[in-house]
Amino acid sequence: MKWLVVIKIKKSAPYTHDLAKLANLAGLKLTKDQLDNLKIINSFNISGRYDDAKLMFYKKCTLSYTKEYLNITKKLLLWLRKKYPQK
């Protein structure tokens, strides 16, 4: 995602891991579902940093939940690779 931002703004990407913000800066045309999924996926990073959030996140991450978001992440990545192939 940061690579797409660099291409779009022609300078270093900002110091952030906010996927929705990076997608916006890159000028990506996302569906509402894609944007919502990016926001959820982004929360995984935040949830892993703080002890109380880690425990809540751990409880939420059942096998089916994990499989679902792995598939969503794979679909987003494949969409990005297809729409924005490396030159």
Kinemage of the C-alpha trace (Angstrom):
@kinemage 1
@onewidth
@group {chain A} dominant
@subgroup {mainchain}
@vectorlist {calphas} color= white
{ca met a 1} P 0.000 0.000 0.000
{ca lys a 2} L 2.830 2.387 0.836
{ca trp a 3} L 4.384 1.668 -2.554
{ca leu a 4} L 1.191 2.917 -4.219
{ca val a 5} L 1.275 6.056 -2.064
{ca val a 6} L 4.874 6.763 -3.086
{ca ile a 7} L 3.951 6.406 -6.757
{ca lys a 8} L 0.949 8.708 -6.338
{ca ile a 9} L 2.490 11.501 -4.244
{ca lys a 10} L 6.051 11.227 -5.649
{ca lys a 11} L 7.695 11.315 -2.222
{ca ser a 12} L 8.073 9.143 0.858
{ca ala a 13} L 4.905 7.695 2.310
{ca pro a 14} L 3.833 9.068 5.674
{ca tyr a 15} L 4.765 7.200 8.829
{ca thr a 16} L 1.486 5.375 9.365
{ca his a 17} L 0.105 1.871 9.205
{ca asp a 18} L -3.485 3.060 8.754
{ca leu a 19} L -4.482 1.081 5.665
{ca ala a 20} L -7.601 3.152 4.948
{ca lys a 21} L -5.583 6.378 5.107
{ca leu a 22} L -2.874 4.926 2.861
{ca ala a 23} L -5.496 3.725 0.361
{ca asn a 24} L -6.983 7.217 0.301
{ca leu a 25} L -3.566 8.844 -0.212
{ca ala a 26} L -2.848 6.389 -3.024
{ca gly a 27} L -6.099 7.379 -4.704
{ca leu a 28} L -7.482 3.835 -4.665
{ca lys a 29} L -11.089 3.439 -5.713
{ca leu a 30} L -12.302 1.010 -3.075
{ca thr a 31} L -15.760 -0.380 -2.595
{ca lys a 32} L -17.417 0.183 0.766
{ca asp a 33} L -16.791 -3.490 1.633
{ca gln a 34} L -13.103 -3.201 0.742
{ca leu a 35} L -12.729 -0.053 2.855
{ca asp a 36} L -14.577 -1.636 5.778
{ca asn a 37} L -12.353 -4.715 5.537
{ca leu a 38} L -9.198 -2.579 5.479
{ca lys a 39} L -10.352 -0.869 8.658
{ca ile a 40} L -10.952 -4.222 10.351
{ca ile a 41} L -7.622 -5.620 9.161
{ca asn a 42} L -5.926 -2.447 10.380
{ca ser a 43} L -7.375 -3.029 13.845
{ca phe a 44} L -5.448 -6.322 14.046
{ca asn a 45} L -2.204 -4.342 14.261
{ca ile a 46} L -3.517 -2.118 17.050
{ca ser a 47} L -5.062 -5.028 18.927
{ca gly a 48} L -1.733 -6.809 19.061
{ca arg a 49} L 0.063 -4.002 20.889
{ca tyr a 50} L -1.877 -3.468 24.094
{ca asp a 51} L -2.379 -6.189 26.712
{ca asp a 52} L -6.095 -5.640 27.363
{ca ala a 53} L -6.804 -5.355 23.649
{ca lys a 54} L -4.685 -8.452 22.987
{ca leu a 55} L -6.838 -10.565 25.270
{ca met a 56} L -10.093 -9.346 23.697
{ca phe a 57} L -8.638 -9.869 20.228
{ca tyr a 58} L -7.381 -13.352 21.151
{ca lys a 59} L -10.878 -14.349 22.254
{ca lys a 60} L -12.364 -13.057 18.995
{ca cys a 61} L -9.895 -14.941 16.793
{ca thr a 62} L -11.595 -18.272 16.414
{ca leu a 63} L -10.492 -20.563 13.616
{ca ser a 64} L -13.407 -19.497 11.406
{ca tyr a 65} L -12.814 -15.768 12.085
{ca thr a 66} L -9.123 -16.145 11.261
{ca lys a 67} L -9.835 -18.083 8.050
{ca glu a 68} L -12.399 -15.483 7.000
{ca tyr a 69} L -9.976 -12.571 7.358
{ca leu a 70} L -7.107 -14.462 5.774
{ca asn a 71} L -9.339 -14.974 2.736
{ca ile a 72} L -10.450 -11.333 2.746
{ca thr a 73} L -6.827 -10.197 2.975
{ca lys a 74} L -5.796 -12.502 0.117
{ca lys a 75} L -8.624 -11.162 -2.072
{ca leu a 76} L -7.609 -7.559 -1.352
{ca leu a 77} L -3.981 -8.329 -2.149
{ca leu a 78} L -4.878 -10.084 -5.408
{ca trp a 79} L -7.128 -7.165 -6.373
{ca leu a 80} L -4.303 -4.688 -5.702
{ca arg a 81} L -1.809 -6.764 -7.687
{ca lys a 82} L -4.193 -7.026 -10.635
{ca lys a 83} L -5.226 -3.378 -10.610
{ca tyr a 84} L -1.745 -2.013 -9.934
{ca pro a 85} L 0.809 -4.414 -11.423
{ca gln a 86} L 4.487 -3.700 -10.819
{ca lys a 87} L 6.163 -2.077 -13.771
